[in-house]
Amino acid sequence: MRFVSELPCATTEEEHVEVPVSDGTRLSARIWRPVSSDREPVPAVLEYIPYRKRDLSSVRDSMHHPYLAGHGYACVRVDLRGTGESEGVLTDEYLEREQTDAEDVLAWLAAQPWCDGTTGMMGISWGAFAALQVAARQPPSLRALVIASFTDDRYADDMHYMGGALLSDNLAEAGTMFAYGTCPPDPAVVGERWREMWHERLSHTRPWVLQWLRHQRRDDYWRHASVCEDYAAVRCPVLASSGWADGYSNAVTRLLAHLDVPRKGLIGPWSHKYPHLGEPGPAIGYLQEVVRWWDHWLKGVDNGVMDGPMLRTWMQDSVPPSTSYQERPGRWVGEPDWPSPHVRPVCHPLRGHRIDPPEEAAKETAAKPGDRAKDDAALTVRSPLSVGQFAGKWASYNAPPDLPYDQREEDGGSLVFETGPLTERVEILGSPTVELAFSADEPVAMVAARLSDVSPDGAATRVTYGLLNLTHRNGIGTPEPLTPGARCRATVELNGVAQAFPPGHRIRLSLSTSYWPLAWPPPRPVRLTVYEGSSSLTLPVRPVREPDLVPADPFGEPEATPPLATTQLTAPEQRWEVKRDLVDYRSELEIVKDRGTVRYEDIGLDVGIRAHERYTAVADDFTSVRGEAAWTTRFRRDGWDVRVETRTVLRCSGTEFLVDATLDGFENDRRVFSRTWNETLPRDLL
């Protein structure tokens, strides 16, 4: 990273500006803009998120907002209502009120004397969600987006549900927002109102997991703010990026395929990070790309930003399995359009535990998906709950070790199909799919499909994976119970990826009927029968001979402005432990993400954050699974000492989910607020 202090424009910063919205609530904004904007108005760029601009996101914000301001933009960081120093209460994600607030903020920005009336929105994760969702509402000043690590489909491709299966990140993210939504505002900004504002947050907060579990199907709750419901609503240009190690690796190509506006896609090897901070590396000169995008679409500069391929992506080379990587070897490749004319689906039959070459498939008489093949051997699998303990997180947040480890132990409880040693390099780009002809012995079942790169020494590196709750086989979000023993068909779509398999390696497909704790298991163990002659794996093959269409280093070195100064007062802790007790057969995955105590030197504030997740199960009792997410946040300065402790536990029976949660607020180590929830919700074919 190259830190840049000398920029084209001298800038000024306003640390706390109150922005009124239509219901009278005042949101807190931080604004960086050129000094010259007092007499020469500039476009405004909004990042709109709940992650506390004054402290928790301030270091990251200080690296890119001043950079963009120094290139001629008014950059504005606004905390959502109920977070940071913004008034109100944050009760859920992506609500109508949140989006109305954003429209009000954009209108306020466009009317400021230092703004020329033109706005853009940018962000990663929640900020990218917000930008894309607000763009679909077509506010008049909004002219372009820059978004990273997002989805356009809140039900089928977010941290809640995947293929109709419940993800453990549904609980983990609910725990995150239970903590963030109950933090106090800073008295140094809001004065004596801080306590009233804080207690309003404490009193009106509920564990978000309760709401998310009330909507186990794709209903209007999830359709709201899912841009995939109407892509045509987005009418401004979009620069979209993500990373192959992120859970949000699919939406970039969907936007490229479905939007009818100027658009560019960028996918690197990264986890849930902005590309200029990308880990695993290589990180890129992303902010330079962003400046070029804004210059063209907000200022009308003819700089060729739309030249070159529509999609630029990192084709990953083979690596040994590891729970973290500093860098992923590979190269940049470009595609002129998406879907790409260079990528072709290649269908491989599954036969005799093999992934057969496609040329052998051509020898079979043409068969429709529902037909039975001549060689229709029945293979069965009934996976133990231990399959999935080395799966890593649904999305890597670059909190090592949160990537999947060697899949050989996982494969021991799975049904495995494999190619022979490859005779030449194979590269795939896109989403592999598995066509399954199957039956199950239970009315509710799931399948996890994993694609791995197997080296000559046997080590198996997971390349991508997909989940399907098999009751959703006829449409994600519209479940129908299985008839035990009845033959069915289903398509399992795996996450998109760009991956090269070298000669001598094998490609492995693994199927399991559980994947705990990444996904919540069905109510009972399931024996799945796969009819291999009628099942297949389709790979999106990008022939090696195709041109890359981009230079070897198309982006240059990452740049940013110097980060705010902080001091680490107590040591951080990162822990990821798999434990098994062979006396009572209890297994556990324990995750600790403790940032230690950090002093933000510019405001003299000490902040500590500790997250502790625990996922347990006993033997193969599928109703014994239990997830827990506990957070402690603490803020201290000159005798002001506030601590919030949250804890959410999710358990189940065969027919219900049980949620137990606690919220405790402390002032100077004295408990001043406490609340407990104990609620039961029915399982809906889950």
Protein Blocks (a to p, Z undefined) as FASTA:
>chain_A
ZZdfbdfbdcdddfbdcdddfkopacdddddddfklmmmccdddddddfeopklmmmmmm
mmmmmmmmmnopacdddddehiajbgcjdfbghifklmmmmmmmmmmmmmpmkbghiacd
ddehjlmmmmmmmmmnopaklnbdcdehiafbfklmcckbgghiacfklmmmmmmmmmmm
mcccdfklnmmmlmmmmmmmmmmgccfklmmmmmmbccfklmnopaklommlpccdcddd
ddfkbmklmlmmmmmmmpccdcdddddfbdcddfklgccdddddfklmmmmmmmmmmnop
aehlmgcjfbdcdddddddddfbdfbdcddddddfbdcdfkbccdddddeehiacdfklm
mmpccddfkbccfblcdcdddddfkgoplnopfbaghiacfbdcdfklmmmmcccddddd
dfbdcddedjdddddddddfbfbdcdddddddddfkopacdfbdcdddfklmnoghiacd
ddehiacddddddddddddddehiacdddddfbdcfkbccdfbdcdddddfklgccdddd
ddfklcfhiafblnbpaddddddddddfbdcdddddddddfklopacddddddebjaddf
knopacddddddddddehjafklgccdddddddddeehiacdddddddddddfkbccddd
dddddeehiafbdcddddddddehZZ
